[in-house]
Amino acid sequence: MLVVTRKRGEAIVIGDGIEVHVLRLGRDGVRIGISAPPHIAVHRSEVRDQIRKANATAATASSTSAALEQLRSRFTNPGKRREG
């Protein structure tokens, strides 16, 4: 882990195109701004954990089986619309 000291208004550059800016300092935390290319996801760690959990849940066999059954039904009965 790289540990650096930065002042308000200073930045850290990561690779090509990622910049972390120190915007504001406070007693309880630091406000940072992150600039990154659109193809690079930037999330807080707790949001990343929620995304991983949701992806794992979506990949379970029971939810996958239900989704496949709905698709099969739509293709075998293309004229029938689901209501609701």
Protein Blocks (a to p, Z undefined) as FASTA:
>chain_A
ZZddddehiacdehehiacddfbdcfkbccddddddfklccddfklmmmmmmmmmmmmpm
klmmmmmmmmmmmmmmmmbcceZZ
